[in-house]
């Protein structure tokens, strides 16, 4: 499975010090590159950035519902596009899309197998439109031909194969109206005009069954939809405490059972089946360690066949004997992590992903009748034989007794006995996930492998507020931005130092979105804890962040106010200001690198501009890289590689790891070096 890194903010749904310190003293942190990598790491081959962050050879493989076609993403003239081939002749591939600028990163098959659908925005603005390509003729149609519109997929069907339900916010940017879309003609028929709902749920008959709206407490109300009319009184509700860990997971195809992932009356979300007619609920699966995560359902009936629990690793349990036999057999054939990425309508053929972690990921065609496994592709064959390192799942205890599920990767050759502790302490990068309502997990991670290869331990921590680990863990983060959420990162850093993993004075903090915010918090609120920081599309001012959220998030804004601070009250506004790194910019004494997309709809460019200006006014050095054609993260490989080239040379200066020269990567991207080129080796020449 090809994992594409993506910063998130509000997911589930990311300087001179005090007066008297002279500018040259702060600038000294940007001096000559230190030498800190071990001899064994230096001896390991340097994995090229292009191999880690360039286009995959293939990714995102799928099989059409009728089993006649296979498809995948692969570059054409350097841009990811969709390719299709007959399932019985994968070598007879043809290109069916024509993206020539931004990569296509999400596509799927129409239920009738006649067309391939994909979404695409412009310059990272996240106004995703839906496009369809007729597989036989190659004709492409813009199925949602509107400006400044973001499509939302609401429902598909196993029986009505030429239509889907979509939401469009072209009437009101805050609200998605529901339309029936004919995938073959492009005809759009209005089903329901949205009167203030955050989302909808449909059954296999493509009938709307529920409208979902946030309630005054910050939870969610579910209103039944009967004959196209939303009832006035909610039939089900959650409190704010359960709102991120409870939700409907879908109907059986006959509409008689609705499945819930439900934490109400418990901590971790259980999988619950509710009889729609009687209201009787039955627990299908539960875990005291983590929420029930994914489910696998019967293609014909919609009944659950397997479920997953993701604690240290993601583990599947089958409730159906035939599915269990198939998953067990795959476990005897594949090393490492594996799972189902695509299935035919008759469920006799699967595309299966396999992630060995220390070897490139591959996909296979699994014929369940013949019990054969045929290699489909390897995503990044250039990584075969590269010194990829194992990932160590960890449990770290916070200062108040919470368990922080974390993941550690060590530099090659640094851990001779393989116990997860290097022979001697090494520099470390704390890599903080976005969201914050998301989580890190086990498996191949290009950033872990890259940074470990450059000589650093890499630690990813599921700090409180991370999802999937129970509602108590999520809610422990409420109103704790820059507080207990950050304390968890400091506790994990101290654990690494005390255990002999990291050097006390050699830890960097880095992340995207919320992870970028955490980086800014680290350098402002705890300026002596980290040697340097890399902030990618991170907010610096929580007040202005909430003022500029995308309009289609407004139906969920109560959630943000309850968990972060309500700017409409004096107390809440003060909380937001107290948790905003912008107001402590003059506390920064360590090197800072910032990357920003100019079109970011979640974390506006002003979030980076503000803190850079504040630092400049105080004479504090900062390096700021702006991409005029990117949004919330860097989608184009040339831009991503360019920023990572700057990053690894920045880290080499701070921590002493090794780095590939920047070379022509920045010049070959759209990067604008707004300020601070002189603080990164090889950048000023650009």
KOLKOLGU-80301 format. One line per field, with one value per residue (C-alpha): x, y, z; residue number from 1; residue in one letter. Coordinates in steps of 0.05 Angstrom, whole numbers, plus 5000, padded with zeros to 4 digits. Example, Ala and Ser with C-alpha at 12.3 -4.5 7.8 and 13.67 -1.06 7.14 Angstrom:
<nodes>
px = (5246_5273)
py = (4910_4979)
pz = (5156_5143)
n = (1_2)
res = (a_s)
</nodes>
This chain:
<nodes>
px = (5000_5027_5021_5020_5039_4987_4985_4919_4887_4820_4824_4773_4737_4960_5272_5317_5303_5290_5321_5396_5412_5446_5427_5495_5487_5422_5452_5509_5460_5461_5536_5578_5550_5565_5591_5548_5530_5562_5613_5564_5511_5560_5578_5505_5485_5451_5380_5366_5310_5280_5272_5233_5193_5191_5134_5122_5129_5058_5009_4935_4919_4846_4805_4739_4676_4663_4735_4750_4799_4856_4879_4933_4967_5033_5070_5061_5112_5126_5054_5013_4955_4907_4924_4879_4891_4851_4855_4879_4933_4962_5018_4967_4961_4937_4934_4863_4874_4912_4936_4997_5007_4980_4982_4918_4919_4848_4806_4755_4714_4641_4597_4579_4653_4641_4681_4737_4724_4775_4776_4822_4831_4869_4935_4918_4854_4816_4757_4755_4713_4692_4714_4694_4729_4692_4738_4720_4719_4768_4721_4729_4671_4672_4615_4611_4625_4623_4672_4693_4657_4679_4645_4627_4613_4550_4529_4538_4500_4514_4449_4440_4506_4502_4487_4516_4495_4540_4540_4555_4566_4558_4494_4523_4597_4581_4530_4529_4463_4449_4445_4434_4488_4481_4553_4541_4501_4527_4456_4448_4381_4371_4350_4354_4372_4416_4385_4446_4470_4542_4531_4483_4478_4445_4429_4442_4378_4409_4355_4376_4365_4399_4419_4473_4479_4522_4484_4493_4537_4587_4561_4523_4448_4423_4355_4317_4300_4232_4208_4259_4239_4285_4248_4248_4271_4336_4330_4400_4451_4521_4553_4616_4656_4634_4632_4700_4692_4620_4586_4544_4587_4535_4473_4467_4444_4373_4372_4350_4414_4455_4525_4555_4625_4602_4637_4574_4574_4644_4715_4736_4688_4655_4625_4550_4494_4426_4361_4328_4258_4264_4323_4356_4432_4483_4557_4594_4665_4702_4771_4795_4859_4834_4772_4746_4774_4759_4707_4702_4631_4600_4594_4524_4493_4532_4539_4606_4656_4718_4740_4805_4835_4894_4934_5009_4994_4931_4903_4844_4796_4748_4678_4664_4698_4715_4744_4784_4812_4833_4866_4901_4928_4953_4990_5029_5049_5068_5119_5100_5035_4981_4909_4855_4857_4805_4753_4710_4635_4633_4689_4729_4788_4824_4880_4923_4976_5038_5083_5146_5169_5242_5229_5187_5112_5080_5011_4986_4926_4895_4850_4810_4784_4851_4886_4941_4978_5007_5053_5018_5071_5122_5110_5182_5227_5287_5283_5298_5363_5363_5381_5309_5302_5252_5200_5192_5123_5127_5086_5112_5081_5064_5075_5002_5001_4972_5000_5028_5030_5092_5138_5214_5261_5337_5394_5425_5479_5465_5430_5476_5433_5366_5335_5308_5361_5423_5492_5503_5454_5442_5411_5335_5278_5210_5160_5092_5029_4976_4903_4908_4849_4887_4941_5007_5011_5058_5086_5132_5140_5180_5197_5221_5264_5292_5311_5338_5381_5410_5432_5374_5329_5258_5202_5128_5083_5008_4999_4932_4879_4901_4843_4830_4854_4790_4749_4783_4849_4817_4782_4843_4867_4808_4832_4903_4934_5005_4989_4984_4986_5055_5075_5065_5117_5165_5154_5168_5230_5255_5240_5284_5341_5336_5334_5397_5362_5372_5424_5394_5419_5407_5332_5294_5219_5184_5114_5059_4994_4982_5052_5076_5039_5072_5139_5125_5101_5164_5209_5169_5139_5198_5256_5310_5280_5295_5357_5316_5248_5215_5144_5104_5038_5029_4985_5018_4955_4895_4849_4862_4863_4791_4771_4793_4770_4740_4666_4645_4673_4624_4572_4626_4655_4626_4672_4733_4709_4695_4762_4807_4773_4713_4733_4663_4675_4729_4754_4757_4791_4844_4855_4868_4916_4952_4962_4986_5061_5057_5054_5117_5158_5209_5226_5255_5329_5337_5338_5270_5251_5180_5146_5079_5031_5003_4935_4925_4851_4860_4922_4926_4992_4982_4995_5067_5074_5054_5107_5161_5146_5147_5214_5243_5219_5259_5320_5311_5335_5286_5284_5217_5200_5135_5104_5055_5021_5010_4959_4958_5021_5063_5029_5078_5138_5186_5162_5162_5232_5256_5230_5258_5325_5324_5301_5356_5410_5378_5377_5449_5470_5431_5441_5501_5469_5487_5452_5448_5467_5408_5434_5382_5321_5298_5312_5271_5211_5165_5196_5204_5256_5223_5279_5336_5371_5438_5421_5418_5480_5472_5409_5436_5467_5397)
py = (5000_5068_5117_5189_5237_5290_5344_5350_5403_5387_5317_5262_5298_5411_5709_5735_5712_5759_5828_5827_5769_5797_5778_5747_5698_5671_5669_5626_5568_5569_5559_5504_5434_5391_5320_5274_5212_5147_5111_5055_5103_5140_5073_5058_5078_5145_5134_5188_5236_5221_5147_5166_5226_5223_5192_5119_5071_5050_5062_5059_4995_4976_4924_4942_4914_4867_4842_4859_4916_4935_5006_5044_5111_5121_5182_5209_5264_5268_5275_5220_5197_5138_5078_5019_4950_4887_4845_4786_4827_4880_4895_4924_4988_5054_5123_5149_5216_5277_5313_5355_5396_5371_5296_5256_5225_5198_5158_5101_5058_5071_5015_4994_4989_5033_5093_5114_5175_5221_5287_5345_5415_5476_5495_5462_5503_5439_5458_5387_5373_5304_5279_5215_5178_5128_5068_5044_5111_5149_5209_5252_5291_5343_5315_5374_5434_5490_5543_5548_5483_5423_5357_5310_5236_5216_5147_5092_5027_4955_4952_5021_5021_5081_5133_5161_5213_5274_5338_5405_5472_5515_5548_5564_5551_5531_5476_5416_5404_5331_5312_5247_5242_5199_5177_5161_5223_5273_5292_5323_5321_5357_5310_5355_5427_5432_5472_5471_5399_5377_5312_5258_5183_5140_5066_5018_5042_5112_5137_5188_5159_5209_5282_5300_5366_5391_5406_5462_5419_5405_5335_5308_5299_5249_5264_5212_5229_5202_5209_5263_5304_5313_5302_5358_5317_5278_5203_5196_5243_5245_5291_5329_5276_5222_5264_5242_5169_5154_5152_5109_5061_5041_5000_4928_4926_4910_4971_4930_4937_5000_4992_5040_5053_5076_5100_5121_5091_5065_5090_5055_5053_4985_4959_4955_4928_4961_4932_4991_4967_4948_4991_4930_4937_4880_4887_4856_4872_4912_4923_4955_4978_5018_5035_4988_5019_4990_4940_4892_4878_4827_4855_4827_4835_4890_4848_4854_4800_4827_4886_4918_4945_4992_4997_4987_4954_4947_4877_4846_4795_4758_4740_4703_4634_4642_4711_4685_4628_4677_4726_4669_4641_4709_4712_4650_4680_4752_4781_4842_4880_4864_4878_4883_4945_4928_4873_4850_4850_4774_4778_4723_4768_4815_4864_4857_4905_4882_4927_4892_4959_4944_4930_4967_4956_4912_4895_4826_4797_4744_4692_4665_4605_4582_4604_4639_4704_4740_4801_4862_4915_4942_5015_5037_4983_5030_5018_4944_4932_5001_5003_5011_5006_4971_5011_4998_5006_5034_5052_5114_5138_5212_5250_5240_5166_5165_5115_5147_5098_5117_5094_5096_5086_5085_5101_5043_5007_5044_4986_4925_4880_4902_4919_4986_5026_5051_5030_5103_5162_5195_5260_5253_5285_5285_5280_5306_5285_5333_5335_5339_5291_5238_5188_5157_5083_5026_5013_5040_5115_5153_5208_5159_5122_5187_5218_5153_5145_5214_5194_5210_5171_5188_5188_5196_5204_5197_5254_5263_5285_5232_5189_5115_5104_5117_5179_5192_5201_5249_5290_5296_5346_5393_5465_5438_5465_5485_5453_5379_5362_5392_5362_5294_5310_5335_5272_5228_5268_5260_5185_5180_5218_5178_5112_5130_5137_5212_5264_5314_5374_5342_5336_5372_5379_5376_5367_5390_5426_5413_5384_5451_5486_5439_5458_5531_5516_5477_5535_5589_5558_5511_5545_5504_5435_5430_5444_5469_5462_5451_5479_5458_5495_5504_5558_5610_5647_5605_5666_5682_5607_5600_5665_5638_5566_5542_5559_5486_5474_5524_5470_5439_5501_5488_5428_5472_5523_5471_5436_5496_5557_5598_5665_5692_5692_5732_5669_5630_5685_5691_5616_5620_5678_5643_5582_5621_5618_5685_5722_5688_5695_5736_5675_5636_5624_5562_5556_5552_5531_5545_5517_5543_5536_5602_5571_5534_5539_5510_5546_5610_5639_5694_5644_5636_5709_5733_5696_5708_5783_5781_5746_5795_5854_5826_5811_5736_5692_5647_5611_5616_5577_5593_5553_5595_5534_5491_5486_5447_5407_5399_5354_5362_5317_5370_5418_5365_5343_5415_5429_5364_5382_5447_5410_5358_5410_5452_5393_5375_5444_5438_5365_5341_5289_5277_5307_5304_5371_5416_5418_5443_5417_5486_5518_5463_5475_5535_5550_5623_5634_5692_5701_5664_5630_5644_5598_5534_5506_5507_5548_5618_5598_5584)
pz = (5000_4982_5040_5020_5075_5086_5139_5173_5215_5248_5219_5230_5196_5230_5334_5385_5454_5511_5511_5522_5476_5415_5344_5328_5386_5357_5288_5314_5316_5240_5236_5204_5199_5261_5254_5296_5256_5277_5234_5220_5197_5154_5122_5103_5033_5028_5004_4951_4966_4899_4918_4980_4958_4883_4845_4860_4801_4816_4873_4890_4853_4845_4810_4777_4810_4751_4754_4681_4694_4739_4750_4786_4793_4757_4730_4660_4644_4718_4741_4774_4730_4726_4682_4666_4636_4624_4688_4647_4611_4659_4610_4561_4602_4576_4605_4615_4651_4629_4691_4673_4736_4802_4814_4818_4887_4896_4847_4848_4802_4786_4812_4741_4721_4661_4686_4732_4776_4808_4846_4834_4861_4836_4868_4934_4947_4966_4922_4895_4834_4809_4741_4704_4647_4604_4603_4533_4497_4541_4542_4604_4635_4691_4732_4779_4733_4783_4808_4881_4897_4938_4924_4981_4968_5007_4982_4931_4918_4901_4861_4830_4794_4749_4803_4867_4918_4923_4964_4930_4964_4902_4929_4997_5011_5082_5065_5019_4983_4964_4891_4853_4801_4739_4726_4653_4632_4683_4701_4771_4807_4873_4928_4990_5001_5063_5119_5165_5169_5173_5135_5111_5109_5056_5048_4991_4957_4954_5000_5051_5120_5167_5169_5219_5255_5312_5376_5426_5470_5414_5402_5342_5331_5279_5248_5209_5137_5117_5045_5033_5094_5154_5220_5271_5331_5331_5338_5365_5397_5424_5474_5457_5495_5446_5383_5356_5375_5357_5290_5243_5202_5150_5136_5113_5041_5061_5106_5167_5208_5221_5248_5297_5322_5390_5453_5490_5560_5551_5536_5471_5412_5402_5338_5350_5306_5316_5290_5255_5269_5342_5364_5395_5398_5397_5410_5352_5375_5428_5455_5520_5486_5427_5386_5334_5271_5203_5182_5123_5099_5054_4984_4973_5042_5077_5140_5177_5160_5196_5239_5260_5324_5318_5383_5373_5306_5265_5274_5238_5266_5219_5241_5176_5169_5095_5105_5163_5121_5067_5115_5151_5086_5065_5131_5112_5045_5063_5110_5151_5148_5095_5079_5027_4983_4930_4917_4860_4866_4872_4923_4890_4871_4918_4908_4970_4997_5033_5075_5100_5131_5115_5041_4990_4992_4939_4915_4894_4858_4902_4868_4926_4887_4860_4924_4884_4897_4836_4842_4813_4826_4874_4890_4897_4868_4874_4950_4942_4979_5011_5086_5109_5185_5229_5267_5341_5372_5442_5503_5539_5604_5611_5675_5695_5680_5609_5559_5497_5438_5400_5344_5341_5283_5293_5245_5207_5245_5310_5346_5342_5386_5357_5424_5402_5439_5401_5425_5442_5443_5375_5352_5347_5308_5343_5285_5307_5270_5244_5263_5321_5318_5279_5298_5279_5263_5249_5180_5127_5136_5085_5135_5188_5137_5108_5174_5203_5141_5153_5223_5269_5315_5295_5348_5332_5393_5397_5446_5482_5432_5382_5358_5359_5431_5468_5483_5550_5513_5463_5516_5560_5507_5512_5524_5530_5466_5486_5554_5569_5495_5492_5559_5527_5474_5527_5568_5507_5492_5563_5560_5498_5533_5597_5559_5521_5453_5444_5463_5511_5471_5403_5393_5338_5333_5265_5238_5192_5208_5282_5282_5255_5311_5361_5332_5343_5414_5427_5406_5442_5505_5519_5483_5517_5501_5427_5385_5325_5292_5225_5219_5157_5147_5222_5254_5298_5322_5343_5342_5269_5252_5276_5241_5174_5174_5108_5104_5097_5168_5199_5216_5260_5291_5361_5364_5354_5405_5458_5449_5436_5466_5446_5416_5429_5504_5541_5576_5511_5473_5526_5523_5448_5457_5514_5469_5408_5394_5357_5424_5448_5384_5421_5463_5404_5410_5366_5290_5256_5185_5160_5098_5074_5016_4991_4975_5041_5059_5129_5154_5115_5092_5143_5198_5175_5153_5223_5262_5210_5214_5290_5289_5239_5280_5339_5296_5304_5246_5209_5143_5107_5044_5008_4951_4909_4878_4940_4996_5061_5047_4984_4933_4876_4884_4858_4913_4967_4948_4946_5016_5043_5011_5050_5113_5114_5104_5158_5205_5188_5210_5276_5293_5254_5211_5139_5079_5004_4975_4957_4885_4835_4874_4897_4829_4797_4842_4852_4920_4940_4994_5029_5080_5114_5055_5088_5147_5106_5072_4997_4996_4988_4922_4896)
n = (1_2_3_4_5_6_7_8_9_10_11_12_13_14_15_16_17_18_19_20_21_22_23_24_25_26_27_28_29_30_31_32_33_34_35_36_37_38_39_40_41_42_43_44_45_46_47_48_49_50_51_52_53_54_55_56_57_58_59_60_61_62_63_64_65_66_67_68_69_70_71_72_73_74_75_76_77_78_79_80_81_82_83_84_85_86_87_88_89_90_91_92_93_94_95_96_97_98_99_100_101_102_103_104_105_106_107_108_109_110_111_112_113_114_115_116_117_118_119_120_121_122_123_124_125_126_127_128_129_130_131_132_133_134_135_136_137_138_139_140_141_142_143_144_145_146_147_148_149_150_151_152_153_154_155_156_157_158_159_160_161_162_163_164_165_166_167_168_169_170_171_172_173_174_175_176_177_178_179_180_181_182_183_184_185_186_187_188_189_190_191_192_193_194_195_196_197_198_199_200_201_202_203_204_205_206_207_208_209_210_211_212_213_214_215_216_217_218_219_220_221_222_223_224_225_226_227_228_229_230_231_232_233_234_235_236_237_238_239_240_241_242_243_244_245_246_247_248_249_250_251_252_253_254_255_256_257_258_259_260_261_262_263_264_265_266_267_268_269_270_271_272_273_274_275_276_277_278_279_280_281_282_283_284_285_286_287_288_289_290_291_292_293_294_295_296_297_298_299_300_301_302_303_304_305_306_307_308_309_310_311_312_313_314_315_316_317_318_319_320_321_322_323_324_325_326_327_328_329_330_331_332_333_334_335_336_337_338_339_340_341_342_343_344_345_346_347_348_349_350_351_352_353_354_355_356_357_358_359_360_361_362_363_364_365_366_367_368_369_370_371_372_373_374_375_376_377_378_379_380_381_382_383_384_385_386_387_388_389_390_391_392_393_394_395_396_397_398_399_400_401_402_403_404_405_406_407_408_409_410_411_412_413_414_415_416_417_418_419_420_421_422_423_424_425_426_427_428_429_430_431_432_433_434_435_436_437_438_439_440_441_442_443_444_445_446_447_448_449_450_451_452_453_454_455_456_457_458_459_460_461_462_463_464_465_466_467_468_469_470_471_472_473_474_475_476_477_478_479_480_481_482_483_484_485_486_487_488_489_490_491_492_493_494_495_496_497_498_499_500_501_502_503_504_505_506_507_508_509_510_511_512_513_514_515_516_517_518_519_520_521_522_523_524_525_526_527_528_529_530_531_532_533_534_535_536_537_538_539_540_541_542_543_544_545_546_547_548_549_550_551_552_553_554_555_556_557_558_559_560_561_562_563_564_565_566_567_568_569_570_571_572_573_574_575_576_577_578_579_580_581_582_583_584_585_586_587_588_589_590_591_592_593_594_595_596_597_598_599_600_601_602_603_604_605_606_607_608_609_610_611_612_613_614_615_616_617_618_619_620_621_622_623_624_625_626_627_628_629_630_631_632_633_634_635_636_637_638_639_640_641_642_643_644_645_646_647_648_649_650_651_652_653_654_655_656_657_658_659_660_661_662_663_664_665_666_667_668_669_670_671_672_673_674_675_676_677_678_679_680_681_682_683_684_685_686)
res = (x_x_x_x_x_x_x_x_x_x_x_x_x_x_x_x_x_x_x_x_x_x_x_x_x_x_x_x_x_x_x_x_x_x_x_x_x_x_x_x_x_x_x_x_x_x_x_x_x_x_x_x_x_x_x_x_x_x_x_x_x_x_x_x_x_x_x_x_x_x_x_x_x_x_x_x_x_x_x_x_x_x_x_x_x_x_x_x_x_x_x_x_x_x_x_x_x_x_x_x_x_x_x_x_x_x_x_x_x_x_x_x_x_x_x_x_x_x_x_x_x_x_x_x_x_x_x_x_x_x_x_x_x_x_x_x_x_x_x_x_x_x_x_x_x_x_x_x_x_x_x_x_x_x_x_x_x_x_x_x_x_x_x_x_x_x_x_x_x_x_x_x_x_x_x_x_x_x_x_x_x_x_x_x_x_x_x_x_x_x_x_x_x_x_x_x_x_x_x_x_x_x_x_x_x_x_x_x_x_x_x_x_x_x_x_x_x_x_x_x_x_x_x_x_x_x_x_x_x_x_x_x_x_x_x_x_x_x_x_x_x_x_x_x_x_x_x_x_x_x_x_x_x_x_x_x_x_x_x_x_x_x_x_x_x_x_x_x_x_x_x_x_x_x_x_x_x_x_x_x_x_x_x_x_x_x_x_x_x_x_x_x_x_x_x_x_x_x_x_x_x_x_x_x_x_x_x_x_x_x_x_x_x_x_x_x_x_x_x_x_x_x_x_x_x_x_x_x_x_x_x_x_x_x_x_x_x_x_x_x_x_x_x_x_x_x_x_x_x_x_x_x_x_x_x_x_x_x_x_x_x_x_x_x_x_x_x_x_x_x_x_x_x_x_x_x_x_x_x_x_x_x_x_x_x_x_x_x_x_x_x_x_x_x_x_x_x_x_x_x_x_x_x_x_x_x_x_x_x_x_x_x_x_x_x_x_x_x_x_x_x_x_x_x_x_x_x_x_x_x_x_x_x_x_x_x_x_x_x_x_x_x_x_x_x_x_x_x_x_x_x_x_x_x_x_x_x_x_x_x_x_x_x_x_x_x_x_x_x_x_x_x_x_x_x_x_x_x_x_x_x_x_x_x_x_x_x_x_x_x_x_x_x_x_x_x_x_x_x_x_x_x_x_x_x_x_x_x_x_x_x_x_x_x_x_x_x_x_x_x_x_x_x_x_x_x_x_x_x_x_x_x_x_x_x_x_x_x_x_x_x_x_x_x_x_x_x_x_x_x_x_x_x_x_x_x_x_x_x_x_x_x_x_x_x_x_x_x_x_x_x_x_x_x_x_x_x_x_x_x_x_x_x_x_x_x_x_x_x_x_x_x_x_x_x_x_x_x_x_x_x_x_x_x_x_x_x_x_x_x_x_x_x_x_x_x_x_x_x_x_x_x_x_x_x_x_x_x_x_x_x_x_x_x_x_x_x_x_x_x_x_x_x_x_x_x_x_x_x_x_x_x_x_x_x_x_x_x_x_x_x_x_x_x_x_x_x_x_x_x_x_x_x_x_x_x_x_x_x_x_x_x_x_x_x_x)
</nodes>
